[in-house]
Amino acid sequence: MIHYSFLQQAADKGSEPTRASFEGAFAAYSLIPELQGLVDRILALFAGRLILAYNRILFPCHKSLMSALEKAPDKPDSYMELQHAMLTNPTKETIGEFVQCIGSFHAWGITMEEAVSRFVEK
């Protein structure tokens, strides 16, 4: 269990390792209606920053992230559509497709398990 305020802080100002730890995450059960949307937002921010880093584009700010991503020349062809689908209709399928899209685009040099364990150890 994770406290809701931690999720809000992770979405607003979380570090890269914190955001990475949410890759593939979903709310299995919650009485908080907006919880899954918050988890998806964290994942979208992390994935977006991966694409910007790959393109050597500095992260402008949360408000300018989408326009910076649209301008990034190197990204999966379906990235923007899959991200939009995940954010507007967060299901296990749309989240899985988005995670697969990012994971297969580039050899990031770290597995999801390694990213989570590094975050937990630090």
C-alpha positions in Angstrom: 0.0 0.0 0.0 1.2 3.5 -0.9 -0.2 6.6 0.7 -2.2 8.8 -1.7 -0.2 11.9 -0.8 3.0 10.1 -1.9 1.5 9.4 -5.3 0.5 13.1 -5.6 4.0 14.2 -4.8 5.5 11.6 -7.2 3.3 12.9 -10.0 4.1 16.6 -9.2 7.8 16.4 -8.4 9.0 12.8 -8.1 12.5 11.8 -9.1 13.2 9.7 -12.1 13.7 6.5 -10.0 10.4 7.2 -8.2 8.5 7.5 -11.5 10.3 4.5 -12.9 9.1 2.4 -10.0 5.5 2.9 -11.3 6.1 1.4 -14.8 3.4 -1.2 -15.4 1.6 -0.3 -12.1 -2.1 -0.3 -11.8 -4.6 0.1 -9.0 -5.8 -3.4 -8.2 -8.4 -2.1 -5.8 -9.2 1.3 -4.5 -12.1 3.4 -3.3 -10.4 6.5 -4.7 -11.9 7.1 -8.2 -9.0 9.1 -9.5 -6.2 6.8 -8.3 -5.5 5.0 -11.6 -5.4 8.3 -13.5 -2.7 9.5 -11.0 -0.6 6.4 -11.5 -0.9 6.7 -15.3 0.2 10.4 -15.1 3.3 9.3 -13.2 4.1 6.7 -15.9 3.4 9.1 -18.7 5.8 11.7 -17.2 8.5 9.1 -16.8 8.1 7.7 -20.3 8.0 11.2 -21.8 11.2 12.1 -20.0 12.9 9.0 -21.4 11.9 10.0 -24.9 13.2 13.5 -24.4 16.5 12.2 -22.9 16.9 9.9 -25.9 16.5 12.9 -28.2 18.8 15.0 -26.1 16.0 17.5 -25.4 16.0 19.1 -22.0 12.8 18.6 -20.0 11.1 22.0 -20.2 8.4 21.6 -17.5 5.3 19.5 -16.9 3.1 22.0 -18.8 5.3 21.9 -22.0 6.0 18.2 -21.9 3.5 17.2 -24.6 4.6 19.8 -27.1 8.2 18.9 -26.6 7.3 15.2 -27.2 5.4 16.1 -30.3 8.6 17.8 -31.6 11.0 15.0 -30.7 12.1 13.5 -33.9 13.0 10.0 -32.6 10.2 8.2 -30.8 8.0 5.2 -31.5 5.5 5.9 -34.4 2.6 5.2 -32.1 3.9 6.8 -29.0 1.6 9.9 -28.9 -1.5 7.8 -29.7 -0.7 5.1 -27.1 0.0 7.7 -24.5 -3.2 9.5 -25.2 -5.1 6.2 -25.1 -3.6 5.2 -21.7 -4.3 8.6 -20.2 -7.9 8.8 -21.4 -8.8 5.1 -21.0 -6.5 3.6 -18.4 -7.1 -0.1 -18.8 -4.6 -3.0 -18.3 -4.5 -3.3 -22.1 -3.8 0.4 -22.9 -1.2 0.6 -20.1 0.5 -2.6 -21.3 0.6 -1.4 -24.9 2.2 1.9 -23.8 4.8 0.1 -21.6 5.6 -2.3 -24.4 6.0 0.6 -26.8 8.6 2.3 -24.6 10.4 -0.9 -23.7 10.8 -2.1 -27.3 11.9 1.3 -28.7 15.4 1.3 -27.2 17.6 -0.8 -25.0 17.5 1.4 -22.0 20.3 -0.5 -20.2 18.2 -1.5 -17.2 15.3 -3.8 -16.6 12.2 -2.8 -14.8 13.2 -5.1 -11.9 16.6 -3.4 -11.7 15.0 0.1 -11.7 12.7 -0.7 -8.9 15.3 -2.5 -6.8 17.7 0.5 -7.2 15.0 2.8 -6.0 14.2 0.7 -3.0 17.9 0.3 -2.1 18.6 4.0 -2.2 
